[in-house]
Amino acid sequence: MDEPLIHTTKGNVPVSSLIYQTAWDIQETHIQFVERYLDDTGEVVKQNAHVYALPAAMTASNETQEA
């Protein structure tokens, strides 16, 4: 079976040759999930960000609870 490839700034490379990292950023107005693929030198060769904007009602209710 062929090894899966991933499209990066360095072209198509085997997924197993990359380092996979994730990060979360949780704010009052949004939640962001970032996934990064790094090569063996530590250079980011692919990055995806997924953002969920919190509804205004949720952020307003949090402000009310803090008061």
Backbone as a chain_set.jsonl record, in Angstrom:
{"seq": "MDEPLIHTTKGNVPVSSLIYQTAWDIQETHIQFVERYLDDTGEVVKQNAHVYALPAAMTASNETQEA", "coords": {"N": [[0.842, -1.181, 0.0], [0.496, 2.245, -0.759], [2.161, 5.016, 0.764], [0.442, 7.622, 2.502], [0.237, 10.946, 1.2], [0.753, 14.446, 1.817], [-0.227, 17.673, 0.866], [1.996, 20.32, 0.826], [3.919, 23.36, 1.447], [6.278, 22.564, 0.453], [5.693, 20.886, -1.559], [4.177, 17.681, -2.391], [4.458, 15.546, 0.291], [5.403, 12.671, 2.292], [3.146, 11.912, 4.916], [4.094, 10.762, 7.243], [6.63, 11.821, 7.513], [6.435, 14.254, 8.666], [5.968, 16.516, 11.465], [3.242, 16.717, 13.601], [1.268, 19.191, 15.051], [-0.989, 20.62, 17.439], [-3.086, 23.341, 18.515], [-5.032, 25.252, 20.787], [-7.06, 28.133, 21.06], [-8.855, 29.849, 23.197], [-11.189, 32.245, 23.522], [-13.26, 34.994, 24.689], [-14.957, 35.699, 22.613], [-14.598, 33.861, 20.577], [-13.604, 30.52, 19.577], [-10.683, 28.93, 18.662], [-9.102, 26.481, 16.723], [-6.023, 25.243, 15.83], [-4.049, 23.518, 13.498], [-0.872, 22.282, 12.761], [1.709, 21.368, 10.48], [4.997, 20.377, 10.541], [8.256, 20.352, 9.069], [11.331, 18.384, 9.2], [13.159, 20.312, 9.965], [11.789, 22.043, 11.509], [10.316, 23.957, 10.274], [7.189, 25.398, 9.474], [5.135, 23.817, 7.268], [2.59, 23.416, 6.514], [-0.529, 24.711, 7.525], [-3.581, 24.839, 9.237], [-6.515, 26.523, 10.264], [-9.321, 26.55, 12.337], [-12.178, 28.207, 13.157], [-14.598, 29.054, 15.535], [-17.084, 31.242, 15.967], [-18.393, 32.606, 18.821], [-21.808, 32.887, 19.773], [-23.398, 36.088, 20.169], [-25.129, 36.252, 22.315], [-24.096, 34.397, 24.119], [-21.635, 35.538, 24.87], [-22.558, 37.868, 26.01], [-24.03, 36.874, 28.186], [-21.994, 35.804, 29.735], [-20.651, 38.127, 30.5], [-22.57, 39.253, 32.142], [-22.68, 37.402, 34.23], [-20.173, 37.736, 35.372], [-20.324, 40.219, 36.526]], "CA": [[0.0, 0.0, 0.0], [1.27, 3.482, -0.842], [2.116, 5.89, 1.944], [-0.326, 8.845, 2.232], [0.968, 12.188, 1.016], [0.039, 15.672, 2.182], [0.251, 18.811, 0.074], [2.614, 21.337, 1.673], [4.692, 24.364, 0.707], [7.425, 21.864, -0.137], [5.138, 19.903, -2.491], [3.569, 16.529, -1.737], [5.436, 14.8, 1.086], [4.764, 11.643, 3.13], [2.64, 12.399, 6.203], [4.936, 10.244, 8.331], [7.88, 12.581, 7.619], [6.135, 15.562, 9.265], [5.568, 16.596, 12.869], [1.888, 17.271, 13.683], [1.009, 19.915, 16.295], [-2.285, 21.285, 17.544], [-3.167, 24.402, 19.52], [-6.354, 25.822, 21.015], [-7.11, 29.501, 21.546], [-10.226, 30.044, 23.655], [-11.427, 33.635, 23.886], [-14.663, 35.279, 24.999], [-15.742, 35.867, 21.394], [-14.396, 32.77, 19.621], [-12.726, 29.392, 19.886], [-9.892, 28.637, 17.464], [-8.28, 25.273, 16.732], [-5.001, 25.333, 14.787], [-3.204, 22.341, 13.311], [0.341, 22.61, 12.005], [2.615, 20.307, 10.063], [6.359, 20.904, 10.462], [9.237, 19.418, 8.524], [12.354, 17.998, 10.184], [13.919, 21.485, 10.414], [10.909, 22.834, 12.35], [9.577, 24.931, 9.467], [5.776, 25.09, 9.248], [4.914, 23.617, 5.84], [1.141, 23.47, 6.298], [-1.243, 25.129, 8.727], [-5.023, 25.019, 9.096], [-7.166, 27.102, 11.439], [-10.768, 26.385, 12.358], [-12.651, 29.186, 14.133], [-16.017, 29.074, 15.861], [-17.459, 32.516, 16.607], [-19.428, 32.386, 19.826], [-22.96, 33.778, 19.609], [-23.365, 37.288, 21.014], [-25.88, 35.967, 23.547], [-23.21, 33.69, 25.053], [-20.646, 36.462, 25.425], [-23.289, 38.804, 26.868], [-24.387, 36.202, 29.441], [-20.764, 35.688, 30.52], [-20.389, 39.435, 31.106], [-23.555, 39.433, 33.214], [-22.294, 36.533, 35.343], [-18.964, 38.259, 35.997], [-20.626, 41.488, 37.208]], "C": [[0.889, 1.248, 0.0], [1.101, 4.318, 0.418], [1.33, 7.163, 1.601], [0.581, 10.071, 2.128], [0.103, 13.353, 1.466], [0.642, 16.809, 1.375], [0.75, 19.908, 1.014], [3.297, 22.387, 0.804], [5.916, 23.757, 0.042], [6.974, 20.824, -1.162], [4.477, 18.774, -1.715], [4.648, 15.723, -1.016], [4.695, 13.753, 1.913], [4.358, 12.223, 4.487], [3.558, 11.964, 7.34], [6.246, 11.016, 8.498], [7.683, 13.934, 8.3], [5.775, 15.424, 10.737], [4.213, 17.298, 12.897], [1.702, 17.919, 15.043], [-0.391, 20.504, 16.254], [-2.219, 22.354, 18.632], [-4.602, 24.905, 19.579], [-6.195, 27.246, 21.524], [-8.569, 29.779, 21.902], [-10.36, 31.462, 24.19], [-12.908, 33.819, 24.202], [-15.534, 35.321, 23.754], [-15.623, 34.711, 20.409], [-13.545, 31.655, 20.218], [-12.004, 29.05, 18.588], [-9.06, 27.379, 17.695], [-7.309, 25.369, 15.564], [-4.251, 24.006, 14.722], [-2.066, 22.705, 12.382], [1.101, 21.338, 11.656], [3.983, 20.942, 9.878], [7.266, 19.865, 9.824], [10.321, 19.151, 9.57], [13.234, 19.154, 10.642], [13.082, 22.368, 11.336], [10.127, 23.892, 11.596], [8.132, 24.474, 9.287], [5.562, 24.995, 7.739], [3.432, 23.533, 5.491], [0.496, 23.845, 7.615], [-2.71, 25.339, 8.379], [-5.549, 25.616, 10.388], [-8.671, 26.964, 11.271], [-11.289, 27.264, 13.484], [-14.158, 29.064, 14.29], [-16.294, 30.377, 16.599], [-18.594, 32.232, 17.577], [-20.582, 33.359, 19.608], [-22.889, 34.941, 20.588], [-24.087, 37.052, 22.334], [-24.996, 35.272, 24.573], [-22.213, 34.648, 25.677], [-21.324, 37.472, 26.337], [-23.649, 38.156, 28.192], [-23.162, 36.01, 30.322], [-20.437, 37.013, 31.196], [-21.327, 39.695, 32.265], [-23.166, 38.625, 34.43], [-21.098, 37.07, 36.087], [-19.25, 39.51, 36.827], [-21.138, 41.276, 38.615]], "O": [[1.912, 1.289, 0.683], [0.043, 4.323, 1.049], [1.526, 7.731, 0.527], [1.556, 10.209, 2.867], [-1.124, 13.259, 1.493], [1.86, 16.901, 1.218], [0.016, 20.368, 1.888], [3.258, 22.311, -0.424], [6.521, 24.374, -0.835], [7.765, 19.982, -1.588], [4.242, 18.9, -0.513], [5.62, 15.276, -1.625], [3.51, 13.913, 2.206], [5.133, 12.937, 5.123], [3.774, 12.716, 8.291], [6.908, 10.878, 9.527], [8.644, 14.678, 8.492], [5.339, 14.367, 11.194], [4.049, 18.355, 12.287], [1.944, 17.289, 16.073], [-0.913, 20.841, 15.191], [-1.401, 22.276, 19.549], [-5.296, 24.976, 18.565], [-5.303, 27.532, 22.322], [-9.414, 29.925, 21.019], [-9.727, 31.832, 25.179], [-13.71, 32.907, 24.004], [-16.724, 35.012, 23.822], [-16.447, 34.583, 19.503], [-12.864, 31.837, 21.228], [-12.633, 28.897, 17.542], [-8.401, 27.233, 18.725], [-7.732, 25.558, 14.423], [-3.867, 23.443, 15.747], [-2.263, 23.35, 11.352], [1.133, 20.374, 12.421], [4.124, 21.924, 9.15], [7.082, 18.662, 10.007], [10.233, 19.64, 10.696], [13.984, 19.007, 11.607], [13.596, 23.34, 11.89], [9.361, 24.646, 12.196], [7.876, 23.308, 8.986], [5.778, 25.967, 7.015], [3.06, 23.575, 4.318], [0.899, 23.377, 8.68], [-3.039, 25.94, 7.356], [-5.092, 25.265, 11.475], [-9.22, 27.226, 10.201], [-10.893, 27.095, 14.637], [-14.896, 28.982, 13.308], [-15.805, 30.593, 17.708], [-19.628, 31.684, 17.197], [-20.357, 34.528, 19.293], [-22.381, 34.797, 21.701], [-23.691, 37.599, 23.363], [-25.127, 35.523, 25.77], [-21.966, 34.586, 26.881], [-20.738, 37.893, 27.334], [-23.583, 38.814, 29.231], [-23.28, 36.05, 31.547], [-19.993, 37.026, 32.344], [-20.93, 40.293, 33.265], [-23.304, 39.103, 35.556], [-20.994, 36.892, 37.301], [-18.489, 39.825, 37.742], [-21.435, 42.243, 39.316]]}, "num_chains": 1, "name": "protein.A"}
